[in-house]
Amino acid sequence: MIKRRLNAPLGASIIVLSSLFYASYGIWTTLMGNFFGGYTASALRSILVLVIMVPVAIARHQLGPINWRRHWPYVAGLLFSSCFTWGPFYYAVLHAGIGIALTINYAGIVIGMFFFGWLFARERFSKDKWLATLLGLIGLYLIFTPSIADLGWLALVGAAVSGLSIASNSVIVKHLPYNATQSTVFLWATSVVANIFMASVFREQHPAVGWYAQWLYLVFFAIASVAASWLFITGLKLVEAGVAGILGLLEIVFGVLFGILFFSEHVGSVVDVGIITIIAAAAIPYIRDYNAQRGTLDKVGS
């Protein structure tokens, strides 16, 4: 127990660092611009992530056989959700900006986790979840209302749809009967297939091959993706899930700051209130869990 308590500050710091990497997704997406199509960039990034992860997973003997006949519903669910994850988010970042896109995306994830958890896993829709959902919807309304004219509804809806899709994938992956590493590899593999399919549906052009800076940004994007997920899982082993959830909200803060510092993004006061409302909505279930564990950063148990 003492060791875990001593490790808690380290775990919290790791979670904060993971939020920084998650928020950087908007930077790499903005820098790549329209050089890649949204689905093409997502497919290539997923392939690079697998190139990094699979050899490590094999070396650590963390990959095993998959029962396709029994678990095909999971595969179908992941493939369907992955079709609406990164392409819409890529479009949202380019047309709405990093801060707003990440905020709406996070709201979609929070609301989606409640909904799909109730729909697929029969998780109880508690009063806290109802309150968080209501606040999330109010925050979305505050962001959408003044932004529609300037940014267009498609980019904002794209960010929301992406968040809901990420939530669906998260619920499905949570119930996959495999270890965390294999489930993560499985998720990225379905992302490759889904994004290649969507890229062909929208007839995205193949990017130019050569010494273009955008290819380097894509590599950084993939590295940031691996670092973000690995750091989050590592930190989660040292602190409680509720604490990790609260600290993970810094992704929104970092995203807004990145947009302002690197790309001179500006949002109005109404949008600011919407962002704060969504942060509050997302924090509610985590704060409840945090308080239920006596407000400690360390994991319960000896």
C-alpha positions as CSV (number, residue, x, y, z in Angstrom):
1,M,0.0,0.0,0.0
2,I,2.8,2.4,0.9
3,K,4.7,1.6,-2.3
4,R,1.5,2.4,-4.4
5,R,1.0,5.6,-2.5
6,L,4.6,6.6,-3.3
7,N,4.1,5.7,-7.0
8,A,0.8,7.8,-7.2
9,P,2.5,11.1,-8.0
10,L,4.6,9.4,-10.8
11,G,1.4,7.8,-12.2
12,A,-0.4,11.2,-12.2
13,S,2.5,12.8,-14.0
14,I,2.5,10.0,-16.6
15,I,-1.2,10.6,-17.2
16,V,-0.7,14.3,-17.7
17,L,2.1,13.6,-20.2
18,S,-0.2,11.2,-22.1
19,S,-2.8,14.0,-22.3
20,L,-0.1,16.2,-23.9
21,F,0.5,13.6,-26.6
22,Y,-3.2,13.0,-27.2
23,A,-3.7,16.8,-27.6
24,S,-0.8,16.9,-30.1
25,Y,-3.0,14.9,-32.5
26,G,-4.5,18.2,-33.6
27,I,-1.0,19.7,-34.3
28,W,0.1,16.9,-36.6
29,T,-3.3,16.8,-38.3
30,T,-3.1,20.6,-39.0
31,L,0.5,20.4,-40.2
32,M,-0.4,17.6,-42.6
33,G,-3.3,19.6,-43.9
34,N,-4.9,18.4,-47.1
35,F,-1.7,16.6,-48.3
36,F,-3.4,13.4,-47.2
37,G,-7.1,12.7,-47.3
38,G,-8.5,12.2,-43.9
39,Y,-9.1,8.4,-44.2
40,T,-5.8,7.9,-46.1
41,A,-3.9,9.6,-43.3
42,S,-5.7,7.5,-40.7
43,A,-5.0,4.3,-42.6
44,L,-1.3,5.1,-43.0
45,R,-1.0,6.2,-39.3
46,S,-2.6,2.9,-38.2
47,I,-0.2,0.9,-40.3
48,L,2.7,2.8,-38.8
49,V,1.4,2.2,-35.3
50,L,1.1,-1.6,-36.0
51,V,4.7,-1.6,-37.4
52,I,5.8,-0.2,-34.0
53,M,3.5,-2.3,-31.7
54,V,3.4,-5.7,-33.3
55,P,7.1,-6.6,-33.1
56,V,7.1,-5.6,-29.4
57,A,3.9,-7.6,-28.8
58,I,5.4,-10.7,-30.5
59,A,8.7,-10.4,-28.6
60,R,6.8,-10.2,-25.3
61,H,4.5,-13.2,-26.3
62,Q,1.4,-11.1,-26.0
63,L,-0.4,-12.2,-29.2
64,G,-2.5,-15.3,-29.3
65,P,-5.0,-17.0,-31.6
66,I,-8.3,-15.3,-32.4
67,N,-11.6,-17.2,-32.4
68,W,-13.1,-15.6,-35.5
69,R,-16.3,-17.7,-35.5
70,R,-17.2,-16.8,-32.0
71,H,-16.0,-13.2,-31.9
72,W,-17.1,-12.0,-35.3
73,P,-19.6,-9.5,-33.8
74,Y,-16.8,-7.7,-32.1
75,V,-14.9,-7.5,-35.4
76,A,-18.0,-6.2,-37.2
77,G,-18.6,-3.6,-34.5
78,L,-15.0,-2.4,-34.5
79,L,-15.0,-2.2,-38.3
80,F,-18.2,-0.2,-38.4
81,S,-17.2,2.2,-35.7
82,S,-13.7,2.7,-37.1
83,C,-15.3,3.9,-40.4
84,F,-16.5,7.1,-38.6
85,T,-13.6,7.7,-36.2
86,W,-10.5,9.4,-37.7
87,G,-11.8,10.6,-41.0
88,P,-14.4,12.9,-39.5
89,F,-12.0,14.0,-36.7
90,Y,-9.3,14.9,-39.3
91,Y,-11.8,17.0,-41.2
92,A,-13.0,18.7,-38.0
93,V,-9.5,19.7,-36.9
94,L,-8.7,21.2,-40.4
95,H,-12.0,23.1,-40.6
96,A,-12.9,23.9,-37.0
97,G,-9.5,24.1,-35.3
98,I,-7.8,22.0,-32.7
99,G,-9.4,23.4,-29.5
100,I,-13.1,23.2,-30.6
101,A,-12.6,19.8,-32.4
102,L,-11.0,18.2,-29.4
103,T,-13.6,19.6,-27.0
104,I,-16.6,18.4,-29.1
105,N,-14.8,15.1,-29.7
106,Y,-14.3,14.6,-25.9
107,A,-18.0,15.4,-25.3
108,G,-19.0,12.8,-27.8
109,I,-16.7,10.2,-26.1
110,V,-18.2,10.9,-22.6
111,I,-21.8,10.8,-23.8
112,G,-21.1,7.8,-26.0
113,M,-19.4,5.8,-23.2
114,F,-22.6,6.2,-21.1
115,F,-24.9,5.3,-24.0
116,F,-23.0,2.4,-25.4
117,G,-22.2,1.1,-22.0
118,W,-25.9,1.0,-21.2
119,L,-26.8,-0.4,-24.7
120,F,-24.2,-3.1,-25.0
121,A,-23.0,-3.9,-21.5
122,R,-26.2,-3.1,-19.5
123,E,-24.3,-0.6,-17.4
124,R,-26.6,1.4,-15.1
125,F,-27.4,5.0,-16.2
126,S,-27.0,6.7,-12.9
127,K,-28.0,10.2,-11.8
128,D,-24.4,11.3,-12.2
129,K,-24.4,10.1,-15.8
130,W,-27.7,11.8,-16.6
131,L,-26.3,15.1,-15.2
132,A,-23.0,14.7,-17.1
133,T,-24.9,13.9,-20.3
134,L,-27.1,17.0,-19.8
135,L,-24.2,19.3,-19.2
136,G,-22.4,17.8,-22.1
137,L,-25.3,18.5,-24.4
138,I,-25.6,22.1,-23.1
139,G,-21.8,22.6,-23.7
140,L,-22.2,21.2,-27.2
141,Y,-25.1,23.6,-27.8
142,L,-23.1,26.6,-26.6
143,I,-20.2,25.7,-28.9
144,F,-22.4,24.9,-32.0
145,T,-24.6,27.9,-31.8
146,P,-22.1,30.7,-32.4
147,S,-19.7,28.6,-34.5
148,I,-22.1,27.3,-37.2
149,A,-21.9,30.4,-39.3
150,D,-18.1,30.7,-39.2
151,L,-17.0,27.1,-39.2
152,G,-19.9,25.2,-40.8
153,W,-21.9,22.5,-39.2
154,L,-20.2,19.6,-41.0
155,A,-16.9,20.0,-39.2
156,L,-18.6,20.2,-35.8
157,V,-20.8,17.2,-36.5
158,G,-17.7,15.4,-37.7
159,A,-16.0,15.9,-34.3
160,A,-19.1,14.7,-32.5
161,V,-19.5,11.6,-34.7
162,S,-15.8,10.8,-34.2
163,G,-16.3,11.0,-30.4
164,L,-19.3,8.7,-30.4
165,S,-17.4,6.2,-32.6
166,I,-14.4,6.2,-30.3
167,A,-16.7,5.5,-27.4
168,S,-18.3,2.6,-29.2
169,N,-14.9,1.2,-30.0
170,S,-13.8,1.6,-26.4
171,V,-16.8,-0.3,-25.0
172,I,-16.3,-3.1,-27.6
173,V,-12.5,-3.4,-26.9
174,K,-13.2,-3.4,-23.1
175,H,-15.2,-6.6,-23.6
176,L,-12.9,-8.3,-26.0
177,P,-11.7,-11.6,-24.3
178,Y,-8.0,-10.9,-25.0
179,N,-5.2,-9.2,-23.1
180,A,-4.8,-5.4,-23.3
181,T,-2.0,-5.5,-25.9
182,Q,-3.7,-7.9,-28.2
183,S,-7.0,-6.0,-28.0
184,T,-5.1,-2.7,-28.8
185,V,-3.4,-4.3,-31.8
186,F,-6.8,-5.7,-32.9
187,L,-8.3,-2.2,-32.7
188,W,-5.5,-0.7,-34.8
189,A,-5.8,-3.5,-37.3
190,T,-9.5,-2.9,-37.8
191,S,-8.7,0.8,-38.2
192,V,-6.4,0.0,-41.1
193,V,-9.1,-2.0,-42.9
194,A,-12.0,0.5,-42.2
195,N,-10.0,3.5,-43.2
196,I,-8.7,1.9,-46.5
197,F,-12.3,1.0,-47.3
198,M,-13.6,4.6,-46.6
199,A,-10.7,6.1,-48.5
200,S,-11.8,4.1,-51.6
201,V,-15.5,5.0,-51.0
202,F,-14.6,8.7,-51.1
203,R,-12.1,8.1,-53.8
204,E,-9.3,9.9,-52.0
205,Q,-6.3,10.5,-54.1
206,H,-3.0,8.8,-53.3
207,P,-0.5,11.3,-51.7
208,A,2.6,12.2,-53.5
209,V,5.6,10.1,-52.6
210,G,8.9,12.0,-52.0
211,W,10.8,14.1,-49.5
212,Y,7.7,16.0,-48.3
213,A,7.5,17.3,-44.7
214,Q,4.0,15.9,-44.4
215,W,5.3,12.3,-44.4
216,L,7.6,13.2,-41.4
217,Y,4.5,14.7,-39.6
218,L,2.7,11.5,-40.3
219,V,5.5,9.5,-38.6
220,F,5.4,11.9,-35.6
221,F,1.7,11.4,-35.5
222,A,2.1,7.6,-35.3
223,I,4.8,7.9,-32.6
224,A,2.6,10.3,-30.6
225,S,-0.3,7.8,-30.9
226,V,1.8,5.0,-29.5
227,A,3.3,7.2,-26.8
228,A,-0.1,8.5,-25.7
229,S,-1.7,5.1,-25.4
230,W,1.3,3.5,-23.7
231,L,1.7,6.3,-21.2
232,F,-2.0,6.3,-20.3
233,I,-2.0,2.6,-19.7
234,T,1.2,2.8,-17.7
235,G,-0.2,5.7,-15.6
236,L,-3.5,3.8,-15.1
237,K,-1.6,1.0,-13.4
238,L,-0.3,3.5,-10.7
239,V,-3.4,5.5,-10.0
240,E,-7.1,4.9,-9.9
241,A,-9.3,5.1,-13.0
242,G,-11.2,8.1,-11.6
243,V,-8.0,10.1,-11.1
244,A,-6.8,9.1,-14.5
245,G,-10.1,10.3,-16.0
246,I,-9.9,13.7,-14.3
247,L,-6.3,14.2,-15.3
248,G,-7.2,13.1,-18.9
249,L,-9.4,16.2,-19.2
250,L,-6.2,18.2,-19.6
251,E,-6.3,16.9,-23.2
252,I,-8.9,19.6,-23.8
253,V,-6.9,22.3,-22.1
254,F,-3.7,21.4,-24.0
255,G,-5.7,21.2,-27.2
256,V,-7.1,24.7,-26.8
257,L,-3.6,26.1,-25.8
258,F,-2.0,24.4,-28.8
259,G,-4.5,26.0,-31.1
260,I,-3.9,29.4,-29.6
261,L,-0.1,29.2,-29.4
262,F,0.7,27.5,-32.7
263,F,-2.2,28.4,-35.0
264,S,-3.6,31.7,-33.6
265,E,-7.0,30.1,-33.1
266,H,-9.5,32.3,-31.3
267,V,-12.8,31.4,-29.8
268,G,-15.5,33.6,-28.4
269,S,-16.7,33.9,-24.8
270,V,-19.8,31.7,-25.5
271,V,-17.6,29.0,-26.9
272,D,-15.3,29.3,-23.8
273,V,-18.3,28.7,-21.6
274,G,-19.3,25.7,-23.7
275,I,-15.7,24.2,-23.3
276,I,-15.8,24.7,-19.5
277,T,-19.3,23.1,-19.3
278,I,-18.0,20.1,-21.2
279,I,-15.0,19.7,-19.0
280,A,-17.4,19.8,-16.0
281,A,-19.6,17.2,-17.6
282,A,-16.7,14.9,-18.2
283,A,-15.3,15.3,-14.7
284,I,-18.5,14.4,-12.9
285,P,-18.4,10.6,-13.1
286,Y,-14.6,10.6,-12.4
287,I,-15.0,12.8,-9.4
288,R,-17.7,10.5,-8.0
289,D,-15.4,7.5,-8.4
290,Y,-12.5,9.5,-6.9
291,N,-14.5,10.4,-3.8
292,A,-15.8,6.8,-3.5
293,Q,-12.1,5.7,-3.1
294,R,-11.6,8.1,-0.2
295,G,-10.1,10.8,-2.4
296,T,-6.7,9.1,-2.7
297,L,-4.4,8.9,-5.7
298,D,-3.1,5.5,-4.8
299,K,-4.8,2.3,-5.8
300,V,-7.0,0.5,-3.2
301,G,-5.7,-2.6,-1.7
302,S,-2.5,-3.8,0.0
